[in-house]
Amino acid sequence: RDGLSLRWKVVGRSQYAGEPILRALREAEAVDVLGRVSETELERLYGGARFVATPSFAEGFGFPPLEAMVRGVPVACATGSALDETVGDAALRVDPADGPGWTQALMTLAADAALRDQLIAAGHANAQRFGWPSAAEAYLELFRRALGERGPGPQPRSGACCTSASRLIPVRRRSASDWPRVCARGGSSPWS
């Protein structure tokens, strides 16, 4: 937090051993621990976020960073979980236990508009892997294989099929924010 004049928003329910961390965050200056929020509030938060940080030690799939990417918000997220496959090279990646690494990554994201623009573009491209066309193609290939056929379509890539991806909204441009803020999500999805 030192050196960053941002308002931090921590969204999502506490999982695993997160409650002691949330207690400390609640006492910190310039941090709002919101817990679970409505989809309307989540859209508002994404719309005003300078970036999203997902420092999770474990993720089931990685919806929070993918949601941010679809909405044109750059992402910094942890390595060593499902996020490795979900975000690929479209996010700044930091070991979840590397405190100084997180400090550097977040300060860099806050200060470097060109890097944010680069991550937004990479995030849009990455998010396309999880849309309905990719899912339909992966299912067709799966059915062909089950029937012993080889179709002309491309080989399905791991992670290309996600039935919940229909909940991802089309990318829209962010409006100017009346205050800089960060939306950092925990390891939960709004659909869980």
N, C-alpha and C positions, 0 to 999 in steps of 0.2 A: 504494500500500500504506500509506503514512503516514496515520494517522488511522483506519484500519480494523483492528479486532482480529478478523480472520477467518483461517481456515485455507484457503488457496487450493489447489484441486485442478485441475491442468491435464491434460486427457484427450484422447487422439487422437494420431495419428501426425503427425510433422512433414512439412509439405509446402512446396513452393516454397522460399523462403529462410528457413524457420523455425528451422533448427538453431542459428544463433547466438543467437536469442532464447531457445530452450529451454536452452542452456548457461548463459545469465545467470540464468534462472529457477531452475535447479537449485542455483545458489549462493546464492539469496535465502533469507532467513529466512521461515518460515511458508508456504512454497510446496512442494507435492509434485507433481513431474512424473511422471505415471503411464504415459504412452503409451497404447497400446491396452489396453482392459480387457475382461473377459468381460461378457456381458449381465447376469449376476447382480451383478457389481460395479458396472456402470453403473446398474442399478436402485437399488442402495444409495446411490450418489453422488447421483442425482437425488432420492432420498427424504430426504436430509439437506441438500440445497442450499438456501441462502437465495435465490439467484438464479443464473442462468447468463449468462455473458458470452461473446459470439462476436465477437471483434474482427477478423474475417477481411477481407482485401483482396479475396478471390475465393471464391465458393461455387458449387457446381454446382446445388444446389437449396435447401439449407437445412434438412436433417434435424435437426441438433443443436438449434436453437432450437424447431423444431416438436415434437421429442421432449419437450423441457422443458415446453412449453405443454400438451401432452396430460397430462403428469404433475402439472400444477398448480404449476410453478415459473416465476416471473417471469423475463423475458429482457431483456438489453441486447445489442444487436447492431449491427454495422456497416451503414452505408449504401453504396449504389453497387454492389450485386451482386444476385444472385438473391434475397437476403434481403429486398430491397425488396418484392418481390411475395409471397414466402412468409409473412413476418410482418406485413405491412401496418402498421396502427396499433397492433398488440397487443404492441409492445415499445418500450423506450426505444431510440432510434436515434442513433448517433454516427458521424461520419466516422471511418474506420479510422485515419487519420493524425493525428487530433486528440487528442494526449495529455492536455491539460488537460480536454477535453470528456469523455474516458473517466473521468478521475479524478472529475470532478463527478458523472457518471452513476452510477458505482459507489458513491460515498459517499452519494448520494441514495437509491439502492436499498437500501443497507445500513441507513439510518436511518429510512426512511419506510414504515412498515407499511401505511398506507392506500394508498400508490402500489403497493406489492407486491400487495395485494389486488385493486386495480383492474386491474393487468396480468395477474394470474391469471385473472380473469373474462374479460378481453379475449382472453387466450390460449386459453382453453377454446372460446370462440366462434369464434376464428380457426381452430383445429385442426379444427373440424367441416367446414370447406370441403374437407378432404383425406381424408374418410372414404369408405367404399365406396359409400354412396348417391350422393354427389356424383360419384364416378368413374363409376358405372353410368349416371347421367343424362348425363354428358358423352359417354360412349361411344355411348349411344343417339342423341344429337343428331348426333354425328359420322357414324354409320351412316345416319341419315336424310338428312343433307346429301349424303353420297356417292351415295345413291339418288335424289337430287333431290326429296326430300320435306321438308316443314316440320312437325315434330311439335308437339304442344301444350306440351311441356315448356319450362322456362326456358332462356334462352340460356346456354351454358356460359361460365363466367368463366375467364379465363386462369389457369392454375395449379390448376384445380379437379380435375384428373385426375392421380392419383398412384398407380400400381399397387403401389408399395412401402408405401403407407400401411397395408396390412393388418398390418404388423409393429408398428404403434403400439398400445400397450396401453390399455385403458380407464383413465380418470382415477381415481386413488385418492387418498384423503386422506393427507397427509404426517403422520407421527407427530412428536412433539417430538424435537428433535435433542439429542444429548448434547453437541454442540459446534457452534458456527456454522461454516459452511464455504461455499465457493463452488466450483461445478463449472464451469470454463471449458473449452469444447470447441474443438478446432481445426477445420479445414475438412473433416473426414472423417466418414463415416457408419459405424455399426457393421456395415453390410451391404456395405461396399465391400471 
